[in-house]
Amino acid sequence: HNGAWQHGRLLVLAEHATLPDRCIVCNRAAEGQTLDKTLYWHTPFLLALLALNPFIYALLAFFFKRSRPVDLPICASHQRRRKVMGWVGITLLSAFPICALLGITLSDPRLLLPGLLASLGGLLVLLLGRNEVWAYRLTESHAFIWGSNAEWLKTLPKWEED
């Protein structure tokens, strides 16, 4: 497969890589289906700012991120799972504003905490439940991706570092 290698548990992709037609998550036949995804990455040193000031972290992460579009093979089952997780996440995310309005209308502040927890759960579902693979590192020439199926990775040649 041109432009695709394995490096331990990481998938290494060149810009125009050709991948096997097997699901990157479970190694079943992808039947030509792909996931058009944009991977984002920033230096891990920025994470130290998260504890100090989340606003400054978000601002710097936005301006100093790298991105790379990729087409990853994915089976119909995992495609459906992504859609379901998207709907569940969006539904849960909307719980806080709804509970806040109900709490204000009914003069019952006890509705705020369950709404806030449900919204945080929705955010986690959107971030973790829909993302099968993550950028480990993005360079000018390659994307290093983790989360690929181990058996799927074994079908690729080993990465020889430059």
Solvent accessible surface area in square Angstrom, and as a share of the most:
residue,aa,sasa,rsa
1,H,100,0.44
2,N,119,0.61
3,G,17,0.17
4,A,0,0.00
5,W,61,0.21
6,Q,22,0.10
7,H,69,0.31
8,G,62,0.60
9,R,153,0.56
10,L,22,0.11
11,L,0,0.00
12,V,0,0.00
13,L,8,0.04
14,A,28,0.22
15,E,119,0.54
16,H,160,0.71
17,A,30,0.24
18,T,76,0.44
19,L,32,0.16
20,P,14,0.09
21,D,77,0.40
22,R,100,0.36
23,C,0,0.00
24,I,1,0.01
25,V,37,0.21
26,C,37,0.22
27,N,31,0.16
28,R,128,0.47
29,A,50,0.39
30,A,0,0.00
31,E,139,0.62
32,G,57,0.54
33,Q,59,0.26
34,T,68,0.39
35,L,14,0.07
36,D,110,0.57
37,K,27,0.11
38,T,59,0.35
39,L,5,0.02
40,Y,126,0.48
41,W,52,0.18
42,H,35,0.16
43,T,48,0.28
44,P,82,0.51
45,F,174,0.72
46,L,21,0.10
47,L,91,0.45
48,A,71,0.55
49,L,46,0.23
50,L,81,0.40
51,A,96,0.74
52,L,143,0.71
53,N,57,0.29
54,P,82,0.52
55,F,145,0.60
56,I,73,0.37
57,Y,39,0.15
58,A,56,0.43
59,L,81,0.40
60,L,55,0.27
61,A,14,0.11
62,F,124,0.52
63,F,136,0.57
64,F,130,0.54
65,K,72,0.31
66,R,99,0.36
67,S,63,0.41
68,R,29,0.10
69,P,101,0.63
70,V,13,0.07
71,D,88,0.46
72,L,0,0.00
73,P,6,0.04
74,I,0,0.00
75,C,6,0.04
76,A,40,0.31
77,S,42,0.27
78,H,26,0.12
79,Q,41,0.18
80,R,143,0.52
81,R,100,0.37
82,R,24,0.09
83,K,132,0.56
84,V,89,0.51
85,M,51,0.23
86,G,9,0.09
87,W,182,0.64
88,V,64,0.37
89,G,0,0.00
90,I,98,0.50
91,T,89,0.51
92,L,62,0.31
93,L,72,0.36
94,S,45,0.29
95,A,20,0.15
96,F,74,0.31
97,P,72,0.46
98,I,98,0.50
99,C,26,0.16
100,A,19,0.15
101,L,121,0.60
102,L,85,0.42
103,G,5,0.05
104,I,134,0.68
105,T,106,0.62
106,L,114,0.57
107,S,97,0.62
108,D,32,0.17
109,P,97,0.61
110,R,186,0.68
111,L,50,0.25
112,L,70,0.35
113,L,111,0.55
114,P,72,0.45
115,G,0,0.00
116,L,77,0.38
117,L,105,0.52
118,A,29,0.22
119,S,12,0.08
120,L,89,0.44
121,G,24,0.23
122,G,0,0.00
123,L,80,0.40
124,L,100,0.50
125,V,35,0.20
126,L,39,0.20
127,L,87,0.43
128,L,113,0.56
129,G,9,0.08
130,R,74,0.27
131,N,35,0.18
132,E,24,0.11
133,V,2,0.01
134,W,82,0.29
135,A,17,0.13
136,Y,116,0.44
137,R,98,0.36
138,L,3,0.02
139,T,40,0.23
140,E,148,0.67
141,S,62,0.40
142,H,25,0.11
143,A,0,0.00
144,F,11,0.05
145,I,0,0.00
146,W,120,0.42
147,G,31,0.30
148,S,2,0.01
149,N,37,0.19
150,A,38,0.30
151,E,96,0.43
152,W,1,0.00
153,L,4,0.02
154,K,133,0.56
155,T,78,0.45
156,L,6,0.03
157,P,66,0.41
158,K,142,0.60
159,W,33,0.11
160,E,138,0.62
161,E,123,0.55
162,D,166,0.86
